[in-house]
Amino acid sequence: MLVKMSLEDFGAVLGSDAPAPGGGSVAALSGALGAELVAMVCRLSIGKKGYESFTEDLNAAVPKADVLAAGLLRRVDLDTEAFNAVMAAFKLPKETDDDKQKRTAAIQAGYKEAVQSPLSIAKECVNVLELSQSLLGKSNSNALSDLGVASQQAYAGLEGAIMNVRINLPSIKDESFKSQITAEIGQLLKQGHEAKEHVYKFVSDNL
């Protein structure tokens, strides 16, 4: 599993000539790091003087951040598995008409999963961004820069994940599916960008 590797080993695999892990896994990792930072900011705020009135919000945010971090870490490996499934489909036999039909169906199914995987990463990164935004003015001011970094990491994960959606969409023949996904990623980008900008402005104005 990629997530069980040391940072050095993961970096070495990432920088090798192997096509996976790639951008999708890195996007997931970026989002996970953002979520972990959100959790840290919450834990550094709970029980601190001046933040007592936000205890309920902070306590509620911690498990949300933990769940998002765990889910995005799982997607580091899941995204690589989705890519490998596409590559495996291309290696299926194509000697007979039946072989060709099965191979084409497997390739199309693989590409759809290769779209759904980063799409899930994008959705979770938006959740991290919105969670970061919800903590503005409610969390430890000494960790304000950490909240800003959390937002930036999550936004990088969002944009990176959507790039991975877009690169696979043209290979899919199902036009209805493609239209649905295109609309969905547009909305996710809008939501994520708005949250990121809110966090960035607040952090910049208060550092």
Salt bridges, closest charged atoms under 4 A:
ASP57 OD2 - LYS138 NZ 3.20
ASP66 OD2 - ARG43 NH2 2.70
ASP98 OD2 - LYS102 NZ 3.28
GLU124 OE2 - ARG75 NE 3.14
ASP174 OD2 - LYS112 NZ 2.99
GLU175 OE2 - LYS178 NZ 3.44
GLU184 OE2 - LYS123 NZ 2.93
GLU194 OE2 - LYS190 NZ 3.01
GLU197 OE2 - HIS193 NE2 3.94
GLU197 OE2 - LYS196 NZ 2.71
ASP205 OD2 - LYS201 NZ 2.73
